[in-house]
């Protein structure tokens, strides 16, 4: 039981319109905002990460270009030195080539020019294979031959190719400036005889690390990130004081020239982005804490969350306001309707709104006014109906009394042998009997034909040979029902306005034709006919008769009155209009009377009546039952 109640309370159809509107507005405003916020956060996180990595890689590329530039300058210096004539003479002849003070001075100034022009050059020394050397700033610490140094051997093995050694270590060379090994980077190049490819000597150049440090240390990656440079052996060329590489053993992937990876160092997750120079074989590494980029993403996410929260709050407020503004007038309208249900028909909704609710209110007021009018009309009609029923009861007393009296007269006439009077009274008696039909409006077609036969027999007795008639009814129509007394007014018009006005005897023919679910009753005479003006007047009368489905019955009634007042239409229009009105009110505009006539050639009246096989059933049950109920 409790589960059923909970289930019923959660069904959307059981909610009030206010809560439905609130739910819909919230779904429309908040749900898209949340989806957009999450989507934007995901997209922005990816964009920020790509931008940070791309920016870092761009900085590393710029640093590598600067380092390649300085290394290229050193390489060019080594080329210039190897091609100098005095240096060539020294390498070929030894110290005797510079015994002259003037030659020694020139060589010294030549080397000094490079150190003066390129501030990154810490010192230059040229060494022969026998250990002799020449330099303006560098000298051997001991008397051991410099040709036995490791750096010298590496230059010889490189066979004239420029090679960066890295930081010097335990070498037998020093300078007047006394640079520490960690403050310089050594570069060597073997000078070879172009013909024999024999090594003539080696040029050693020290590059100040200060230049590299100035290029790298000004680059900042986030709040705590930095750049460092390592050689192809993984040894540090330059690293700031807070460097995590080397001291903590973080190794770079050896096969790739550039890339990125993350690794936890000392309990902190670091992001590494690196790029290797193909010229120097140095790798520039960008190191920054993942937390730095995450913090930027968190800041952006905070802005997004704040934006979504504000939108949600505004959406909730707007949802409550809009739902209240829409549901409140509907609730008021429902309240007015409940008062009407309680019987207060005089209440009216204020017509001050111009929206759909205002339209409903005005329609509701019009409906109440129409209902009040219809109730009054129904009450008046019921009162008139009761009066009409009383008058009908009183009117039926006289025909019944007359019918019984005629039976008595017929019995007395037959007793006295008055045959013609007997037939006349019998026909009149049948006429009254069928006319009464126990108060029923629908009678068998055979009774209607018998009624008109009795009527014509009475009229033939009056007009003698002037009136002849013929009735043609198929036996298949014996089970059909029709409205009673629809033939007598039309036959009466045919006699008085057709046969009577004709010279000589006349003929009236009555036929019943069944075709396409329609019963056609045809009354044809060869009487005087009518003029076109009179025919148009009668057709106007018949066309103006209202049906039960028409809303402008008053206007049609006015048209009927106008047509009936036509001088040529007054006499014949009443009976025709009466029959036309009864048929249309019972069955609709599809059925009724049509007239064809030509002056001095006769008139044909056709009644279109629906096929009704049994009283109370058929195509027009509802209309017929209504007619039978009076």
Secondary structure in CASP SS format (residue, H / E / C, confidence):
PFRMAT SS
TARGET T0000
AUTHOR 0000-0000-0000
METHOD secondary structure of the structure
MODEL  1
X C 1.00
X H 1.00
X H 1.00
X H 1.00
X H 1.00
X H 1.00
X H 1.00
X H 1.00
X H 1.00
X H 1.00
X C 1.00
X H 1.00
X H 1.00
X H 1.00
X C 1.00
X C 1.00
X H 1.00
X H 1.00
X H 1.00
X H 1.00
X H 1.00
X H 1.00
X H 1.00
X H 1.00
X H 1.00
X H 1.00
X H 1.00
X H 1.00
X H 1.00
X H 1.00
X H 1.00
X H 1.00
X H 1.00
X H 1.00
X H 1.00
X H 1.00
X H 1.00
X H 1.00
X H 1.00
X H 1.00
X H 1.00
X H 1.00
X H 1.00
X H 1.00
X H 1.00
X H 1.00
X H 1.00
X H 1.00
X H 1.00
X H 1.00
X H 1.00
X H 1.00
X H 1.00
X H 1.00
X H 1.00
X H 1.00
X H 1.00
X H 1.00
X H 1.00
X H 1.00
X H 1.00
X H 1.00
X H 1.00
X H 1.00
X H 1.00
X H 1.00
X H 1.00
X H 1.00
X H 1.00
X H 1.00
X H 1.00
X H 1.00
X H 1.00
X H 1.00
X H 1.00
X H 1.00
X H 1.00
X H 1.00
X H 1.00
X H 1.00
X H 1.00
X H 1.00
X H 1.00
X C 1.00
X H 1.00
X H 1.00
X H 1.00
X H 1.00
X H 1.00
X H 1.00
X H 1.00
X H 1.00
X H 1.00
X H 1.00
X H 1.00
X H 1.00
X H 1.00
X H 1.00
X C 1.00
X C 1.00
X H 1.00
X H 1.00
X H 1.00
X H 1.00
X H 1.00
X H 1.00
X H 1.00
X H 1.00
X H 1.00
X H 1.00
X H 1.00
X H 1.00
X H 1.00
X H 1.00
X H 1.00
X H 1.00
X H 1.00
X C 1.00
X C 1.00
X C 1.00
X E 1.00
X E 1.00
X E 1.00
X E 1.00
X E 1.00
X E 1.00
X E 1.00
X E 1.00
X C 1.00
X C 1.00
X C 1.00
X C 1.00
X E 1.00
X E 1.00
X E 1.00
X C 1.00
X C 1.00
X E 1.00
X E 1.00
X E 1.00
X C 1.00
X C 1.00
X C 1.00
X C 1.00
X C 1.00
X H 1.00
X H 1.00
X H 1.00
X C 1.00
X H 1.00
X H 1.00
X H 1.00
X H 1.00
X H 1.00
X H 1.00
X H 1.00
X H 1.00
X H 1.00
X C 1.00
X C 1.00
X C 1.00
X C 1.00
X E 1.00
X E 1.00
X E 1.00
X E 1.00
X C 1.00
X C 1.00
X C 1.00
X C 1.00
X C 1.00
X C 1.00
X E 1.00
X E 1.00
X E 1.00
X C 1.00
X C 1.00
X C 1.00
X C 1.00
X C 1.00
X H 1.00
X H 1.00
X H 1.00
X E 1.00
X E 1.00
X E 1.00
X E 1.00
X E 1.00
X E 1.00
X E 1.00
X E 1.00
X E 1.00
X C 1.00
X C 1.00
X C 1.00
X C 1.00
X C 1.00
X C 1.00
X E 1.00
X E 1.00
X E 1.00
X E 1.00
X E 1.00
X E 1.00
X E 1.00
X E 1.00
X E 1.00
X E 1.00
X H 1.00
X H 1.00
X H 1.00
X H 1.00
X H 1.00
X H 1.00
X H 1.00
X H 1.00
X H 1.00
X C 1.00
X C 1.00
X C 1.00
X E 1.00
X C 1.00
X C 1.00
X C 1.00
X E 1.00
X E 1.00
X E 1.00
X E 1.00
X E 1.00
X E 1.00
X C 1.00
X C 1.00
X C 1.00
X C 1.00
X C 1.00
X E 1.00
X E 1.00
X E 1.00
X C 1.00
X C 1.00
X C 1.00
X C 1.00
X C 1.00
X C 1.00
X C 1.00
X C 1.00
X C 1.00
X C 1.00
X C 1.00
X C 1.00
X C 1.00
X C 1.00
X C 1.00
X C 1.00
X C 1.00
X C 1.00
X C 1.00
X E 1.00
X E 1.00
X E 1.00
X E 1.00
X E 1.00
X E 1.00
X E 1.00
X E 1.00
X C 1.00
X C 1.00
X E 1.00
X E 1.00
X E 1.00
X E 1.00
X E 1.00
X E 1.00
X E 1.00
X E 1.00
X E 1.00
X C 1.00
X C 1.00
X C 1.00
X C 1.00
X C 1.00
X C 1.00
X E 1.00
X E 1.00
X E 1.00
X E 1.00
X E 1.00
X E 1.00
X E 1.00
X H 1.00
X H 1.00
X H 1.00
X H 1.00
X H 1.00
X H 1.00
X H 1.00
X H 1.00
X H 1.00
X H 1.00
X H 1.00
X H 1.00
X H 1.00
X H 1.00
X H 1.00
X H 1.00
X H 1.00
X H 1.00
X H 1.00
X H 1.00
X H 1.00
X H 1.00
X H 1.00
X H 1.00
X H 1.00
X H 1.00
X H 1.00
X H 1.00
X H 1.00
X H 1.00
X H 1.00
X H 1.00
X H 1.00
X H 1.00
X H 1.00
X H 1.00
X H 1.00
X H 1.00
X H 1.00
X H 1.00
X H 1.00
X H 1.00
X H 1.00
X H 1.00
X H 1.00
X H 1.00
X H 1.00
X H 1.00
X H 1.00
X H 1.00
X H 1.00
X H 1.00
X C 1.00
X C 1.00
X C 1.00
X C 1.00
X C 1.00
X C 1.00
X C 1.00
X C 1.00
X C 1.00
X C 1.00
X C 1.00
X C 1.00
X C 1.00
X C 1.00
X H 1.00
X H 1.00
X H 1.00
X H 1.00
X H 1.00
X H 1.00
X H 1.00
X H 1.00
X H 1.00
X H 1.00
X H 1.00
X H 1.00
X H 1.00
X H 1.00
X H 1.00
X H 1.00
X H 1.00
X H 1.00
X H 1.00
X H 1.00
X H 1.00
X H 1.00
X H 1.00
X H 1.00
X H 1.00
X H 1.00
X H 1.00
X H 1.00
X H 1.00
X H 1.00
X H 1.00
X H 1.00
X H 1.00
X H 1.00
X H 1.00
X H 1.00
X H 1.00
X H 1.00
X H 1.00
X H 1.00
X H 1.00
X H 1.00
X H 1.00
X H 1.00
X H 1.00
X H 1.00
X H 1.00
X H 1.00
X H 1.00
X H 1.00
X H 1.00
X H 1.00
X H 1.00
X H 1.00
X H 1.00
X H 1.00
X H 1.00
X H 1.00
X H 1.00
X H 1.00
X H 1.00
X C 1.00
X C 1.00
X H 1.00
X H 1.00
X H 1.00
X H 1.00
X H 1.00
X H 1.00
X H 1.00
X H 1.00
X H 1.00
X H 1.00
X H 1.00
X H 1.00
X H 1.00
X H 1.00
X H 1.00
X H 1.00
X H 1.00
X H 1.00
X H 1.00
X H 1.00
X H 1.00
X C 1.00
X C 1.00
X E 1.00
X E 1.00
X E 1.00
X H 1.00
X H 1.00
X H 1.00
X H 1.00
X H 1.00
X H 1.00
X H 1.00
X H 1.00
X H 1.00
X H 1.00
X H 1.00
X H 1.00
X H 1.00
X H 1.00
X H 1.00
X H 1.00
X H 1.00
X H 1.00
X H 1.00
X H 1.00
X H 1.00
X H 1.00
X E 1.00
X E 1.00
X E 1.00
X E 1.00
X E 1.00
X E 1.00
X E 1.00
X C 1.00
X H 1.00
X H 1.00
X H 1.00
X C 1.00
X C 1.00
X C 1.00
X E 1.00
X E 1.00
X E 1.00
X C 1.00
X C 1.00
X C 1.00
X C 1.00
X H 1.00
X H 1.00
X H 1.00
X H 1.00
X H 1.00
X H 1.00
X H 1.00
X H 1.00
X H 1.00
X H 1.00
X H 1.00
X H 1.00
X C 1.00
X C 1.00
X C 1.00
X C 1.00
X C 1.00
X C 1.00
X E 1.00
X E 1.00
X E 1.00
X E 1.00
X E 1.00
X E 1.00
X E 1.00
X E 1.00
X E 1.00
X E 1.00
X C 1.00
X C 1.00
X E 1.00
X E 1.00
X E 1.00
X E 1.00
X E 1.00
X E 1.00
X E 1.00
X E 1.00
X C 1.00
X C 1.00
X C 1.00
X C 1.00
X C 1.00
X C 1.00
X H 1.00
X H 1.00
X H 1.00
X H 1.00
X H 1.00
X H 1.00
X H 1.00
X H 1.00
X H 1.00
X H 1.00
X H 1.00
X H 1.00
X H 1.00
X C 1.00
X C 1.00
X C 1.00
X C 1.00
X C 1.00
X C 1.00
X C 1.00
X C 1.00
X H 1.00
X H 1.00
X H 1.00
X H 1.00
X H 1.00
X H 1.00
X H 1.00
X H 1.00
X H 1.00
X H 1.00
X H 1.00
X H 1.00
X C 1.00
X C 1.00
X C 1.00
X C 1.00
X C 1.00
X H 1.00
X H 1.00
X H 1.00
X H 1.00
X H 1.00
X H 1.00
X H 1.00
X H 1.00
X H 1.00
X H 1.00
X H 1.00
X H 1.00
X H 1.00
X H 1.00
X H 1.00
X H 1.00
X H 1.00
X H 1.00
X C 1.00
X C 1.00
X C 1.00
X C 1.00
X E 1.00
X E 1.00
X E 1.00
X E 1.00
X E 1.00
X E 1.00
X E 1.00
X C 1.00
X C 1.00
X C 1.00
X E 1.00
X E 1.00
X E 1.00
X E 1.00
X E 1.00
X E 1.00
X E 1.00
X E 1.00
X E 1.00
X C 1.00
X C 1.00
X C 1.00
X E 1.00
X C 1.00
X C 1.00
X E 1.00
X C 1.00
X C 1.00
X C 1.00
X H 1.00
X H 1.00
X H 1.00
X H 1.00
X H 1.00
X H 1.00
X H 1.00
X H 1.00
X C 1.00
X C 1.00
END
